Amino acid sequence: MKFDALTPEQIDRLSGKLRAAGLRSTRPRLALAHLLFGAGNRHVTAETLHEEARNAGLSVSQATIYNTLNQFLSAGLLSEVIVDHARSYFDTNVTEHHHFFIEDEARLIDIPLDEVVLSTLPDAPSGYDPTGVDVVIRLDRR
C-alpha cells in the first residue's frame, strides 16, 4: 500500500504508537510502521522490509530501513531475534516468547513462553544476573 493511500485514522493510530514510544512521526517512519504493524505480528529482516517498501512504491534507502528498525528496536516497538552471526530478524511481537526457525525457508514461528520449560540455568559469572533466555529451535524438513 502506498503511503498516500493510508487513511487519516491509520496515520493517527501509527502516529500515536510512535509518539508513545518517544519517536517523531516522520513520513518514512509512518510508512514503515504501517508495513510492520499493519497486519499483526510478524518477523522481518531489513532486506525483506526494504523489498516490501519498494513494492509499495516507497522510495527509502537500505540505510533508512536499518536506521528505522534500530530506532523502533531501541524504543521497544520491536525485538530482535538473532538466528546466526549473519542473520537477524525484527519481531513485532515484543512479549516474551521463543521461536522455531525453519532453516530451508528462513522463517520464524513464535512459540508461547510457557511451552518451553528450562529446569536449570548455569550459574552466571560473578557480578552478573540473567536478564532473559531466548530459545531458537532450528528445524529441517524430514
OpenMM code with the backbone's topology and positions (N, CA, C; nanometers):
from openmm import Vec3, app, unit

residues = "MET LYS PHE ASP ALA LEU THR PRO GLU GLN ILE ASP ARG LEU SER GLY LYS LEU ARG ALA ALA GLY LEU ARG SER THR ARG PRO ARG LEU ALA LEU ALA HIS LEU LEU PHE GLY ALA GLY ASN ARG HIS VAL THR ALA GLU THR LEU HIS GLU GLU ALA ARG ASN ALA GLY LEU SER VAL SER GLN ALA THR ILE TYR ASN THR LEU ASN GLN PHE LEU SER ALA GLY LEU LEU SER GLU VAL ILE VAL ASP HIS ALA ARG SER TYR PHE ASP THR ASN VAL THR GLU HIS HIS HIS PHE PHE ILE GLU ASP GLU ALA ARG LEU ILE ASP ILE PRO LEU ASP GLU VAL VAL LEU SER THR LEU PRO ASP ALA PRO SER GLY TYR ASP PRO THR GLY VAL ASP VAL VAL ILE ARG LEU ASP ARG ARG".split()
positions = [
    Vec3(0.0845, -0.1181, 0.0000),
    Vec3(0.0000, 0.0000, 0.0000),
    Vec3(0.0888, 0.1241, 0.0000),
    Vec3(0.0575, 0.2160, -0.0842),
    Vec3(0.1317, 0.3416, -0.0892),
    Vec3(0.0962, 0.4265, 0.0321),
    Vec3(0.1934, 0.5057, 0.0778),
    Vec3(0.1721, 0.5883, 0.1959),
    Vec3(0.0541, 0.6818, 0.1761),
    Vec3(0.0401, 0.7380, 0.0568),
    Vec3(-0.0686, 0.8316, 0.0298),
    Vec3(-0.2054, 0.7660, 0.0431),
    Vec3(-0.2096, 0.6309, 0.0369),
    Vec3(-0.3363, 0.5608, 0.0462),
    Vec3(-0.3768, 0.5317, 0.1908),
    Vec3(-0.2912, 0.5648, 0.2869),
    Vec3(-0.3281, 0.5447, 0.4269),
    Vec3(-0.4404, 0.6394, 0.4648),
    Vec3(-0.5332, 0.5884, 0.5432),
    Vec3(-0.6439, 0.6726, 0.5880),
    Vec3(-0.5967, 0.7635, 0.7013),
    Vec3(-0.6665, 0.8738, 0.7251),
    Vec3(-0.6309, 0.9590, 0.8392),
    Vec3(-0.6329, 0.8811, 0.9713),
    Vec3(-0.7236, 0.7846, 0.9850),
    Vec3(-0.7303, 0.7030, 1.1065),
    Vec3(-0.6049, 0.6175, 1.1223),
    Vec3(-0.5579, 0.5591, 1.0115),
    Vec3(-0.4356, 0.4786, 1.0166),
    Vec3(-0.3161, 0.5660, 1.0545),
    Vec3(-0.3086, 0.6831, 0.9946),
    Vec3(-0.1978, 0.7749, 1.0251),
    Vec3(-0.2037, 0.8172, 1.1716),
    Vec3(-0.3230, 0.8475, 1.2221),
    Vec3(-0.3372, 0.8848, 1.3636),
    Vec3(-0.2950, 0.7712, 1.4558),
    Vec3(-0.3382, 0.6491, 1.4240),
    Vec3(-0.3041, 0.5332, 1.5073),
    Vec3(-0.1538, 0.5097, 1.5094),
    Vec3(-0.0919, 0.5134, 1.3900),
    Vec3(0.0517, 0.4905, 1.3814),
    Vec3(0.1301, 0.6050, 1.4457),
    Vec3(0.0844, 0.7284, 1.4269),
    Vec3(0.1491, 0.8438, 1.4908),
    Vec3(0.1441, 0.8306, 1.6419),
    Vec3(0.0300, 0.7864, 1.6937),
    Vec3(0.0156, 0.7667, 1.8377),
    Vec3(0.1096, 0.6594, 1.8894),
    Vec3(0.1241, 0.5526, 1.8145),
    Vec3(0.2155, 0.4434, 1.8529),
    Vec3(0.3594, 0.4949, 1.8577),
    Vec3(0.3981, 0.5732, 1.7577),
    Vec3(0.5338, 0.6285, 1.7545),
    Vec3(0.5550, 0.7287, 1.8674),
    Vec3(0.4592, 0.8179, 1.8874),
    Vec3(0.4699, 0.9175, 1.9962),
    Vec3(0.4808, 0.8503, 2.1324),
    Vec3(0.3991, 0.7463, 2.1542),
    Vec3(0.4013, 0.6738, 2.2821),
    Vec3(0.5379, 0.6102, 2.3071),
    Vec3(0.6100, 0.5793, 2.1988),
    Vec3(0.7439, 0.5210, 2.2104),
    Vec3(0.8526, 0.6286, 2.2115),
    Vec3(0.8120, 0.7559, 2.2069),
    Vec3(0.9092, 0.8650, 2.2112),
    Vec3(0.9705, 0.8997, 2.0769),
    Vec3(0.9047, 0.8609, 1.9682),
    Vec3(0.9568, 0.8875, 1.8338),
    Vec3(0.8693, 0.9880, 1.7607),
    Vec3(0.9350, 1.0729, 1.6811),
    Vec3(0.8601, 1.1660, 1.5958),
    Vec3(0.7975, 1.0889, 1.4801),
    Vec3(0.6864, 1.1396, 1.4323),
    Vec3(0.6143, 1.0754, 1.3216),
    Vec3(0.6586, 1.1340, 1.1890),
    Vec3(0.7710, 1.0877, 1.1398),
    Vec3(0.8145, 1.1310, 1.0077),
    Vec3(0.7452, 1.0450, 0.9024),
    Vec3(0.7435, 1.0933, 0.7827),
    Vec3(0.6790, 1.0209, 0.6729),
    Vec3(0.7392, 0.8806, 0.6533),
    Vec3(0.8730, 0.8669, 0.6474),
    Vec3(0.9291, 0.7317, 0.6317),
    Vec3(0.8951, 0.6406, 0.7504),
    Vec3(0.9001, 0.6938, 0.8721),
    Vec3(0.8668, 0.6110, 0.9885),
    Vec3(0.7225, 0.5645, 0.9843),
    Vec3(0.6312, 0.6553, 0.9477),
    Vec3(0.4903, 0.6169, 0.9387),
    Vec3(0.4691, 0.5090, 0.8328),
    Vec3(0.5316, 0.5258, 0.7192),
    Vec3(0.5157, 0.4289, 0.6106),
    Vec3(0.5718, 0.2927, 0.6509),
    Vec3(0.6887, 0.2915, 0.7128),
    Vec3(0.7484, 0.1647, 0.7546),
    Vec3(0.6711, 0.1050, 0.8723),
    Vec3(0.6211, 0.1889, 0.9612),
    Vec3(0.5379, 0.1399, 1.0716),
    Vec3(0.4130, 0.0715, 1.0168),
    Vec3(0.3554, 0.1284, 0.9123),
    Vec3(0.2374, 0.0665, 0.8522),
    Vec3(0.2718, -0.0720, 0.7971),
    Vec3(0.3852, -0.0826, 0.7270),
    Vec3(0.4261, -0.2123, 0.6740),
    Vec3(0.4508, -0.3121, 0.7873),
    Vec3(0.5139, -0.2655, 0.8946),
    Vec3(0.5491, -0.3550, 1.0049),
    Vec3(0.4288, -0.3957, 1.0897),
    Vec3(0.3446, -0.2992, 1.1254),
    Vec3(0.2416, -0.3229, 1.2256),
    Vec3(0.1000, -0.3313, 1.1692),
    Vec3(0.0867, -0.3189, 1.0381),
    Vec3(-0.0457, -0.3137, 0.9781),
    Vec3(-0.1162, -0.4474, 0.9638),
    Vec3(-0.0437, -0.5572, 0.9831),
    Vec3(-0.1064, -0.6882, 0.9577),
    Vec3(-0.0725, -0.7896, 1.0669),
    Vec3(-0.0754, -0.7496, 1.1914),
    Vec3(-0.0488, -0.8431, 1.3002),
    Vec3(0.0986, -0.8675, 1.3217),
    Vec3(0.1290, -0.9621, 1.4107),
    Vec3(0.2679, -0.9907, 1.4443),
    Vec3(0.3393, -1.0595, 1.3298),
    Vec3(0.4651, -1.0192, 1.3115),
    Vec3(0.5441, -1.0771, 1.2030),
    Vec3(0.6922, -1.0637, 1.2313),
    Vec3(0.7714, -1.1353, 1.1536),
    Vec3(0.9171, -1.1333, 1.1627),
    Vec3(0.9703, -1.0870, 1.0277),
    Vec3(1.0564, -0.9862, 1.0290),
    Vec3(1.1132, -0.9365, 0.9036),
    Vec3(1.2636, -0.9151, 0.9195),
    Vec3(1.3329, -0.9257, 0.8088),
    Vec3(1.4714, -0.8822, 0.8040),
    Vec3(1.4724, -0.7428, 0.7424),
    Vec3(1.5825, -0.6747, 0.7555),
    Vec3(1.5941, -0.5429, 0.6932),
    Vec3(1.5769, -0.5553, 0.5413),
    Vec3(1.6298, -0.6610, 0.4859),
    Vec3(1.6220, -0.6804, 0.3410),
    Vec3(1.4786, -0.7057, 0.2951),
    Vec3(1.4047, -0.7881, 0.3679),
    Vec3(1.2664, -0.8146, 0.3255),
    Vec3(1.1793, -0.6905, 0.3436),
    Vec3(1.2048, -0.6133, 0.4499),
    Vec3(1.1281, -0.4895, 0.4677),
    Vec3(1.1598, -0.3900, 0.3566),
    Vec3(1.2862, -0.3822, 0.3165),
    Vec3(1.3243, -0.2924, 0.2073),
    Vec3(1.2523, -0.3320, 0.0783),
    Vec3(1.2464, -0.4616, 0.0524),
    Vec3(1.1765, -0.5092, -0.0676),
    Vec3(1.0263, -0.4769, -0.0602),
    Vec3(0.9652, -0.4981, 0.0567),
    Vec3(0.8237, -0.4640, 0.0733),
    Vec3(0.8005, -0.3144, 0.0523),
    Vec3(0.8909, -0.2333, 0.1038),
    Vec3(0.8783, -0.0879, 0.0879),
    Vec3(0.8856, -0.0503, -0.0601),
    Vec3(0.9818, -0.1073, -0.1309),
    Vec3(0.9941, -0.0793, -0.2751),
    Vec3(0.8689, -0.1237, -0.3491),
    Vec3(0.8181, -0.2422, -0.3167),
    Vec3(0.6970, -0.2929, -0.3819),
    Vec3(0.5754, -0.2057, -0.3521),
    Vec3(0.5789, -0.1355, -0.2385),
    Vec3(0.4683, -0.0463, -0.2018),
    Vec3(0.4877, 0.0933, -0.2606),
    Vec3(0.5938, 0.1105, -0.3379),
    Vec3(0.6173, 0.2393, -0.4019),
    Vec3(0.6885, 0.3401, -0.3123),
    Vec3(0.7464, 0.2943, -0.2026),
    Vec3(0.8187, 0.3851, -0.1128),
    Vec3(0.9631, 0.3975, -0.1596),
    Vec3(1.0105, 0.5174, -0.1621),
    Vec3(1.1486, 0.5418, -0.2018),
    Vec3(1.2319, 0.5633, -0.0753),
    Vec3(1.2787, 0.4526, -0.0179),
    Vec3(1.3614, 0.4590, 0.1027),
    Vec3(1.4864, 0.3764, 0.0793),
    Vec3(1.5965, 0.4249, 0.1329),
    Vec3(1.7234, 0.3540, 0.1170),
    Vec3(1.7337, 0.2409, 0.2177),
    Vec3(1.8252, 0.1498, 0.1901),
    Vec3(1.8522, 0.0413, 0.2842),
    Vec3(1.8992, 0.0993, 0.4183),
    Vec3(1.9755, 0.2079, 0.4139),
    Vec3(2.0220, 0.2729, 0.5371),
    Vec3(1.9042, 0.3252, 0.6189),
    Vec3(1.8051, 0.3828, 0.5523),
    Vec3(1.6854, 0.4306, 0.6228),
    Vec3(1.6120, 0.3143, 0.6879),
    Vec3(1.6051, 0.2022, 0.6185),
    Vec3(1.5412, 0.0823, 0.6742),
    Vec3(1.6138, 0.0399, 0.8016),
    Vec3(1.7467, 0.0255, 0.7938),
    Vec3(1.8244, -0.0162, 0.9109),
    Vec3(1.8096, 0.0840, 1.0254),
    Vec3(1.8200, 0.2119, 0.9935),
    Vec3(1.8075, 0.3145, 1.0980),
    Vec3(1.6706, 0.3091, 1.1643),
    Vec3(1.5659, 0.2972, 1.0851),
    Vec3(1.4302, 0.2934, 1.1398),
    Vec3(1.4089, 0.1681, 1.2238),
    Vec3(1.4527, 0.0529, 1.1755),
    Vec3(1.4391, -0.0702, 1.2531),
    Vec3(1.5125, -0.0580, 1.3864),
    Vec3(1.6324, -0.0023, 1.3846),
    Vec3(1.7080, 0.0130, 1.5090),
    Vec3(1.6433, 0.1148, 1.6027),
    Vec3(1.5840, 0.2208, 1.5479),
    Vec3(1.5114, 0.3173, 1.6313),
    Vec3(1.3891, 0.2518, 1.6944),
    Vec3(1.3154, 0.1734, 1.6155),
    Vec3(1.1985, 0.1023, 1.6679),
    Vec3(1.2417, 0.0007, 1.7740),
    Vec3(1.3537, -0.0650, 1.7513),
    Vec3(1.4074, -0.1607, 1.8478),
    Vec3(1.4424, -0.0905, 1.9788),
    Vec3(1.5148, 0.0196, 1.9704),
    Vec3(1.5535, 0.0961, 2.0900),
    Vec3(1.4320, 0.1507, 2.1646),
    Vec3(1.3263, 0.1828, 2.0909),
    Vec3(1.2054, 0.2383, 2.1513),
    Vec3(1.1126, 0.1298, 2.2077),
    Vec3(1.1475, 0.0029, 2.1876),
    Vec3(1.0658, -0.1056, 2.2405),
    Vec3(0.9506, -0.1474, 2.1518),
    Vec3(0.9480, -0.0994, 2.0288),
    Vec3(0.8407, -0.1367, 1.9364),
    Vec3(0.8675, -0.2709, 1.8679),
    Vec3(0.9928, -0.3124, 1.8678),
    Vec3(1.0346, -0.4375, 1.8056),
    Vec3(1.1301, -0.5096, 1.8999),
    Vec3(1.1425, -0.6399, 1.8800),
    Vec3(1.2505, -0.7138, 1.9436),
    Vec3(1.3341, -0.7741, 1.8314),
    Vec3(1.4569, -0.8123, 1.8651),
    Vec3(1.5466, -0.8689, 1.7645),
    Vec3(1.5709, -1.0150, 1.7965),
    Vec3(1.5613, -1.0980, 1.6945),
    Vec3(1.5897, -1.2403, 1.7072),
    Vec3(1.7120, -1.2678, 1.6220),
    Vec3(1.8216, -1.3018, 1.6884),
    Vec3(1.9460, -1.3296, 1.6169),
    Vec3(1.9511, -1.4797, 1.5904),
    Vec3(1.9452, -1.5144, 1.4637),
    Vec3(1.9408, -1.6547, 1.4234),
    Vec3(2.0821, -1.7104, 1.4084),
    Vec3(2.1709, -1.6333, 1.3533),
    Vec3(2.3125, -1.6697, 1.3450),
    Vec3(2.3926, -1.5412, 1.3289),
    Vec3(2.5228, -1.5536, 1.3179),
    Vec3(2.6088, -1.4343, 1.3147),
    Vec3(2.5811, -1.3422, 1.1961),
    Vec3(2.5178, -1.3943, 1.0921),
    Vec3(2.4949, -1.3134, 0.9724),
    Vec3(2.3488, -1.2782, 0.9493),
    Vec3(2.2592, -1.3212, 1.0407),
    Vec3(2.1175, -1.3024, 1.0123),
    Vec3(2.0405, -1.2726, 1.1404),
    Vec3(1.9657, -1.1622, 1.1350),
    Vec3(1.8757, -1.1328, 1.2463),
    Vec3(1.7416, -1.0881, 1.1902),
    Vec3(1.6398, -1.1123, 1.2698),
    Vec3(1.5033, -1.0774, 1.2347),
    Vec3(1.4514, -0.9762, 1.3356),
    Vec3(1.3596, -0.8934, 1.2910),
    Vec3(1.2930, -0.7989, 1.3786),
    Vec3(1.1505, -0.8498, 1.3978),
    Vec3(1.1097, -0.8579, 1.5228),
    Vec3(0.9837, -0.9196, 1.5603),
    Vec3(0.8900, -0.8122, 1.6139),
    Vec3(0.7692, -0.8046, 1.5586),
    Vec3(0.6730, -0.7061, 1.6065),
    Vec3(0.6029, -0.7521, 1.7337),
    Vec3(0.6188, -0.8778, 1.7697),
    Vec3(0.5641, -0.9308, 1.8946),
    Vec3(0.6701, -0.9096, 2.0030),
    Vec3(0.6496, -0.8105, 2.0871),
    Vec3(0.7512, -0.7762, 2.1877),
    Vec3(0.7256, -0.8433, 2.3223),
    Vec3(0.6251, -0.9308, 2.3291),
    Vec3(0.6058, -1.0075, 2.4523),
    Vec3(0.7137, -1.1156, 2.4590),
    Vec3(0.7387, -1.1675, 2.5796),
    Vec3(0.8383, -1.2726, 2.5930),
    Vec3(0.7860, -1.4003, 2.5286),
    Vec3(0.8652, -1.4564, 2.4386),
    Vec3(0.8328, -1.5816, 2.3728),
    Vec3(0.9583, -1.6349, 2.3058),
    Vec3(0.9474, -1.7569, 2.2525),
    Vec3(1.0597, -1.8217, 2.1864),
    Vec3(1.0232, -1.8458, 2.0400),
    Vec3(1.1143, -1.9120, 1.9673),
    Vec3(1.0918, -1.9284, 1.8228),
    Vec3(1.1375, -2.0637, 1.7709),
    Vec3(1.0639, -2.1114, 1.6706),
    Vec3(1.1130, -2.2139, 1.5795),
    Vec3(1.1741, -2.1381, 1.4630),
    Vec3(1.2855, -2.1884, 1.4096),
    Vec3(1.3432, -2.1329, 1.2871),
    Vec3(1.3471, -2.2444, 1.1843),
    Vec3(1.2708, -2.2289, 1.0777),
    Vec3(1.2679, -2.3280, 0.9705),
    Vec3(1.3811, -2.2946, 0.8745),
    Vec3(1.4839, -2.3757, 0.8807),
    Vec3(1.6100, -2.3473, 0.8092),
    Vec3(1.5916, -2.3257, 0.6594),
    Vec3(1.5260, -2.4201, 0.5911),
    Vec3(1.5196, -2.4115, 0.4450),
    Vec3(1.4255, -2.3033, 0.3948),
    Vec3(1.3433, -2.2470, 0.4836),
    Vec3(1.2543, -2.1375, 0.4459),
    Vec3(1.2993, -2.0044, 0.5041),
    Vec3(1.4014, -2.0082, 0.5900),
    Vec3(1.4490, -1.8883, 0.6608),
    Vec3(1.3314, -1.8148, 0.7255),
    Vec3(1.2487, -1.8929, 0.7990),
    Vec3(1.1253, -1.8399, 0.8551),
    Vec3(1.1167, -1.8704, 1.0034),
    Vec3(1.0704, -1.7713, 1.0800),
    Vec3(1.0497, -1.7874, 1.2234),
    Vec3(0.9020, -1.8093, 1.2531),
    Vec3(0.8759, -1.8909, 1.3555),
    Vec3(0.7409, -1.9129, 1.4059),
    Vec3(0.7469, -1.8934, 1.5567),
    Vec3(0.6540, -1.8174, 1.6104),
    Vec3(0.6504, -1.7940, 1.7547),
    Vec3(0.6162, -1.9211, 1.8314),
    Vec3(0.6793, -1.9348, 1.9477),
    Vec3(0.6463, -2.0387, 2.0449),
    Vec3(0.6066, -1.9654, 2.1728),
    Vec3(0.4859, -1.9908, 2.2249),
    Vec3(0.4479, -1.9256, 2.3504),
    Vec3(0.5493, -1.9548, 2.4608),
    Vec3(0.5702, -1.8587, 2.5464),
    Vec3(0.6700, -1.8676, 2.6526),
    Vec3(0.6526, -1.9921, 2.7376),
    Vec3(0.5289, -2.0266, 2.7721),
    Vec3(0.5062, -2.1386, 2.8636),
    Vec3(0.5216, -2.2755, 2.7984),
    Vec3(0.5484, -2.2807, 2.6671),
    Vec3(0.5678, -2.4088, 2.6008),
    Vec3(0.7129, -2.4546, 2.6012),
    Vec3(0.8018, -2.3714, 2.6503),
    Vec3(0.9420, -2.4098, 2.6660),
    Vec3(0.9728, -2.4034, 2.8148),
    Vec3(1.0146, -2.5157, 2.8701),
    Vec3(1.0437, -2.5221, 3.0124),
    Vec3(1.1912, -2.5544, 3.0309),
    Vec3(1.2606, -2.4641, 3.0980),
    Vec3(1.4010, -2.4860, 3.1314),
    Vec3(1.4075, -2.5199, 3.2799),
    Vec3(1.4644, -2.6351, 3.3121),
    Vec3(1.4666, -2.6744, 3.4526),
    Vec3(1.5808, -2.6102, 3.5289),
    Vec3(1.6915, -2.5841, 3.4617),
    Vec3(1.8040, -2.5185, 3.5289),
    Vec3(1.8787, -2.4299, 3.4304),
    Vec3(1.9439, -2.3325, 3.4858),
    Vec3(2.0356, -2.2486, 3.4101),
    Vec3(2.1714, -2.2569, 3.4787),
    Vec3(2.2775, -2.2444, 3.4041),
    Vec3(2.4084, -2.2428, 3.4709),
    Vec3(2.4214, -2.1162, 3.5551),
    Vec3(2.5063, -2.1211, 3.6557),
    Vec3(2.5320, -2.0016, 3.7356),
    Vec3(2.5953, -1.8957, 3.6473),
    Vec3(2.5479, -1.7738, 3.6623),
    Vec3(2.6040, -1.6619, 3.5867),
    Vec3(2.7414, -1.6277, 3.6448),
    Vec3(2.8289, -1.5739, 3.5637),
    Vec3(2.9590, -1.5302, 3.6166),
    Vec3(2.9401, -1.4287, 3.7292),
    Vec3(3.0351, -1.4228, 3.8161),
    Vec3(3.0301, -1.3324, 3.9309),
    Vec3(3.0039, -1.1890, 3.8855),
    Vec3(2.9067, -1.1243, 3.9503),
    Vec3(2.8753, -0.9859, 3.9191),
    Vec3(2.7687, -0.9691, 3.8124),
    Vec3(2.7147, -1.0801, 3.7620),
    Vec3(2.6132, -1.0736, 3.6561),
    Vec3(2.4873, -1.1473, 3.6977),
    Vec3(2.3739, -1.0978, 3.6495),
    Vec3(2.2457, -1.1651, 3.6680),
    Vec3(2.1822, -1.1875, 3.5319),
    Vec3(2.1209, -1.3043, 3.5098),
    Vec3(2.0497, -1.3271, 3.3829),
    Vec3(1.9346, -1.2273, 3.3678),
    Vec3(1.9169, -1.1774, 3.2481),
    Vec3(1.8054, -1.0854, 3.2210),
    Vec3(1.7012, -1.1485, 3.1297),
    Vec3(1.7315, -1.2639, 3.0743),
    Vec3(1.6362, -1.3312, 2.9882),
    Vec3(1.6992, -1.4506, 2.9205),
    Vec3(1.6147, -1.5339, 2.8654),
    Vec3(1.6589, -1.6503, 2.7898),
    Vec3(1.5825, -1.6504, 2.6582),
    Vec3(1.6546, -1.6567, 2.5485),
    Vec3(1.5928, -1.6621, 2.4166),
    Vec3(1.6232, -1.7986, 2.3560),
    Vec3(1.5194, -1.8741, 2.3252),
    Vec3(1.5359, -2.0067, 2.2678),
    Vec3(1.4945, -2.0012, 2.1220),
    Vec3(1.5836, -2.0449, 2.0333),
    Vec3(1.5526, -2.0608, 1.8917),
    Vec3(1.5761, -2.2083, 1.8594),
    Vec3(1.4692, -2.2776, 1.8245),
    Vec3(1.4774, -2.4201, 1.7894),
    Vec3(1.4816, -2.4280, 1.6380),
    Vec3(1.5919, -2.4770, 1.5856),
    Vec3(1.6122, -2.4861, 1.4415),
    Vec3(1.5486, -2.6153, 1.3883),
    Vec3(1.4773, -2.6023, 1.2771),
    Vec3(1.4068, -2.7155, 1.2179),
    Vec3(1.4498, -2.7373, 1.0741),
    Vec3(1.4623, -2.8642, 1.0367),
    Vec3(1.4831, -2.9046, 0.8969),
    Vec3(1.3674, -2.9953, 0.8579),
    Vec3(1.3322, -2.9943, 0.7300),
    Vec3(1.2291, -3.0868, 0.6805),
    Vec3(1.2795, -3.2287, 0.6885),
    Vec3(1.1886, -3.3202, 0.7120),
    Vec3(1.2232, -3.4625, 0.7164),
    Vec3(1.2529, -3.5120, 0.5783),
] * unit.nanometer
topology = app.Topology()
chain = topology.addChain("A")
for resn in residues:
    res = topology.addResidue(resn, chain)
    for name in ("N", "CA", "C"):
        topology.addAtom(name, app.Element.getBySymbol(name[0]), res)
